[in-house]
Amino acid sequence: MISFRASSFTGNIRLYRVLAAKAYARNIQYRGSHLLHNFASAIFGYLYACIWIGLGRDHSLGEYGMLGMMHYITFTQASLWVSSFTTNGLGIPQSVRTGQIALDLMRPVHLFTHLAAKEAGQIAYQFLYKSIPVYLIMLLALGLTPAENGRTLPVALLALAGAAYVSLCLNYLIGISSLWTTESSWLYWGNQAMMNLLAGFFIPLQWLPLWLQHIAWASPYPFMLYAPTQLYLGKGEPVLLLGTLAWCAVLTLLCLLATRLLRHKVEVQGG
């Protein structure tokens, strides 16, 4: 029995690795066309940095200063590709519309781990071919070197990996909601809006009104962008990683619970 379980576990790990590799390979076929995304993203980040540079001429920009804000914008702009631009609902809404969800639930692997493995390949591709190029382009365009001479990059990337997983879980829950509604895209765009505001993309969280800061820190959003950026700038404590791990655990449990509820109620719209 123990040998059978070990073999099954090893087989699942191999399957998830293949799913991730297939998703990565599918995207890499279009890496040339994706250069346009990188260019547009870098231009947007550069213009955003220019706005803060203009503001910095008349204001101190708090603890960041003009240089700190340029580093802040550079890292957040590059991080969006792994912590925000995740597949809408991990593809579940489309599966519901076509009826594919019924077959997905019949597979001998758990729906959450199956879709999470596929999305992991997508995120790995976006990190290598979008986040890193955008980061390097913005460093060159703004005349910067890595913050803290790169010493904080390892812990920041670790927090960013957790942020990618949190984003994956949130999109899975958004996808699951399509079993109870004919339209879930409003949740996806609502999630994007909350990401921009509560994750510290538009402005650092400490510059928000106090009541909005409390709301932000009661949600997972600060750990999707603000916490990795603070660690990158050398302004955050490694204890922020504990918050990321806590949200990873909570959201994983919610995803597993949602999948269990989904199995008791499969309502295919238009299938």
C-alpha positions in Angstrom: 0.0 0.0 0.0 2.8 2.4 0.9 4.6 1.6 -2.3 1.5 2.2 -4.3 0.9 5.6 -2.7 4.5 6.6 -3.3 4.3 5.6 -6.9 1.0 7.5 -7.3 2.6 10.6 -5.7 5.6 10.4 -7.9 3.4 10.0 -11.0 1.4 13.1 -10.1 4.6 15.1 -9.6 5.8 14.0 -13.0 2.4 14.9 -14.5 2.4 18.4 -13.0 5.9 19.0 -14.3 4.8 18.0 -17.8 1.7 20.3 -17.6 3.9 23.2 -16.5 6.4 22.5 -19.2 3.7 22.3 -21.9 2.3 25.7 -20.8 5.8 27.2 -20.9 6.5 25.7 -24.4 3.1 26.9 -25.7 4.0 30.5 -24.8 7.5 30.4 -26.0 6.3 29.9 -29.5 5.0 33.5 -29.4 7.9 35.2 -27.6 8.6 37.4 -30.7 5.2 38.9 -30.7 5.4 39.3 -26.9 8.2 41.8 -27.3 5.6 44.3 -28.1 4.0 43.7 -24.7 7.4 44.3 -23.1 7.9 47.5 -25.0 4.5 48.8 -24.1 4.9 47.8 -20.4 8.3 49.5 -20.2 7.0 52.7 -21.8 4.1 52.8 -19.4 6.5 52.3 -16.5 8.8 55.0 -17.8 6.0 57.5 -18.2 4.8 56.7 -14.7 8.3 57.2 -13.4 8.5 60.6 -15.2 5.3 61.7 -13.4 7.0 61.0 -10.0 10.2 62.7 -11.1 8.2 65.8 -11.9 6.5 65.6 -8.5 9.8 65.0 -6.8 11.1 68.4 -8.0 8.7 70.2 -5.6 8.1 67.5 -3.0 10.4 65.3 -0.9 8.5 62.1 -1.7 8.8 61.0 2.0 11.1 58.2 2.9 11.6 57.2 -0.7 12.9 60.3 -2.3 13.1 60.6 -6.1 15.6 57.8 -6.5 13.7 55.5 -4.2 10.5 56.0 -6.1 12.2 55.2 -9.4 13.4 51.9 -7.9 9.9 51.4 -6.5 8.2 51.9 -9.9 10.8 49.8 -11.8 10.3 46.7 -9.5 6.5 47.0 -9.4 6.2 47.4 -13.1 8.3 44.3 -13.7 6.5 42.3 -11.0 3.0 42.8 -12.5 3.7 40.1 -15.1 3.8 37.4 -12.4 1.7 38.8 -9.6 -1.1 40.4 -11.5 -1.4 39.3 -15.1 -2.5 35.8 -14.4 -4.9 33.9 -16.6 -8.5 35.0 -16.0 -10.1 32.4 -13.8 -7.3 30.0 -14.8 -9.5 29.2 -17.8 -12.4 27.8 -15.8 -15.0 30.3 -17.1 -14.3 29.1 -20.7 -14.4 25.5 -19.6 -17.8 26.1 -18.0 -19.2 27.7 -21.2 -18.0 24.8 -23.4 -18.9 22.0 -20.9 -15.2 21.0 -20.6 -15.4 21.5 -16.9 -17.3 18.2 -16.6 -14.4 16.3 -18.1 -11.9 18.2 -16.1 -13.6 17.1 -12.9 -13.5 13.5 -14.1 -9.7 13.5 -14.5 -7.7 11.4 -11.9 -6.0 14.5 -10.7 -7.3 17.3 -8.5 -8.7 20.2 -10.5 -6.8 22.8 -8.4 -3.4 21.2 -8.7 -4.0 20.4 -12.4 -4.8 24.1 -13.3 -2.2 25.4 -10.8 0.6 23.4 -12.6 -0.5 24.7 -16.0 -0.5 28.3 -14.7 2.9 27.8 -13.1 4.4 27.2 -16.5 2.7 30.4 -17.8 4.1 32.4 -14.8 7.6 31.0 -15.4 7.5 32.1 -19.0 6.2 35.6 -18.1 8.9 36.0 -15.5 11.7 35.0 -17.9 10.5 36.7 -21.0 8.5 39.7 -19.6 9.4 40.6 -16.0 13.2 40.4 -16.4 13.3 42.3 -19.8 11.0 45.0 -18.5 13.1 45.3 -15.3 16.4 45.6 -17.3 14.9 48.1 -19.8 13.6 50.3 -17.0 17.0 50.2 -15.2 18.7 51.3 -18.4 16.1 54.0 -19.3 16.2 55.5 -15.8 20.0 55.1 -15.4 19.6 52.9 -12.3 21.5 50.0 -10.8 19.7 47.3 -8.8 18.6 48.5 -5.4 20.9 47.8 -2.6 23.4 46.6 -5.2 21.3 43.5 -5.7 21.7 42.2 -2.2 18.0 42.2 -1.6 17.0 40.5 -4.8 17.0 36.9 -3.5 14.5 37.6 -0.7 12.4 39.9 -2.9 12.2 37.1 -5.6 11.2 34.7 -2.9 8.4 37.0 -1.8 7.4 37.5 -5.5 7.1 33.7 -5.9 4.7 33.7 -3.0 2.8 36.6 -4.6 2.5 34.7 -7.9 0.9 31.8 -6.0 -1.5 34.1 -4.2 -2.5 35.6 -7.5 -3.0 32.1 -8.9 -5.3 31.1 -6.0 -7.4 34.3 -6.3 -7.9 33.6 -10.0 -8.9 30.0 -9.3 -11.5 31.2 -6.9 -12.7 33.7 -9.5 -12.9 30.9 -12.0 -14.9 28.7 -9.6 -17.5 31.5 -9.2 -18.5 30.9 -12.8 -20.3 27.8 -11.7 -22.8 30.0 -9.9 -23.0 32.9 -12.3 -23.1 33.4 -16.1 -20.5 36.2 -16.0 -17.4 36.3 -13.8 -15.3 38.7 -15.7 -16.4 41.6 -13.4 -14.7 39.7 -10.5 -11.5 39.5 -12.6 -11.5 43.2 -13.3 -12.5 44.0 -9.8 -9.5 42.0 -8.6 -7.3 43.9 -11.0 -8.6 47.2 -9.6 -8.0 46.1 -6.0 -4.5 45.0 -7.0 -3.7 48.5 -8.4 -5.0 50.2 -5.3 -4.5 47.9 -2.3 -1.2 46.3 -3.4 0.6 49.6 -3.7 1.0 49.9 -7.4 -0.4 53.4 -7.8 1.2 54.8 -4.6 2.9 53.2 -1.6 0.5 52.0 1.0 1.8 54.3 3.7 0.5 57.2 1.7 -3.1 56.0 1.6 -5.6 57.2 4.2 -5.3 55.3 7.5 -8.7 53.6 7.1 -7.7 52.3 3.7 -4.4 51.0 4.9 -6.3 48.9 7.5 -8.5 47.5 4.7 -5.4 46.8 2.6 -3.5 44.9 5.3 -6.6 42.8 6.1 -6.4 41.5 2.5 -3.8 39.5 0.6 -3.1 42.3 -1.8 -0.1 44.0 0.0 1.7 40.7 -0.2 1.2 40.5 -4.0 3.2 43.6 -4.8 4.0 46.0 -1.9 5.8 43.4 0.3 8.1 42.1 -2.4 8.9 45.7 -3.4 9.7 46.8 0.2 12.0 43.8 0.6 13.7 44.7 -2.7 14.2 48.3 -1.6 15.6 47.1 1.7 12.8 48.8 3.7 10.9 45.7 4.7 11.6 43.1 7.3 11.9 39.4 6.2 8.9 38.8 8.6 6.8 40.0 5.6 7.4 36.5 4.2 5.4 35.0 7.0 2.4 37.1 5.9 2.9 35.8 2.4 3.1 32.2 3.6 0.0 32.7 5.8 -2.1 33.9 2.9 -0.7 31.1 0.7 -2.0 28.6 3.2 -5.4 30.3 3.7 -6.1 30.6 0.0 -5.0 27.0 -0.6 -7.6 25.8 1.9 -10.2 28.0 0.3 -9.4 26.7 -3.1 -9.7 23.1 -1.9 -13.0 23.9 -0.2 -14.3 25.6 -3.3 -13.4 22.6 -5.4 -15.3 20.3 -3.0 -18.4 22.5 -3.3 -18.0 22.6 -7.0 -18.2 18.9 -7.2 -21.6 19.0 -5.6 -22.9 21.6 -7.9 -21.8 21.6 -11.5 -24.0 24.0 -13.5 -22.8 24.3 -17.1 -24.0 27.5 -18.8 -24.4 27.0 -22.5 -22.8 23.5 -22.4 
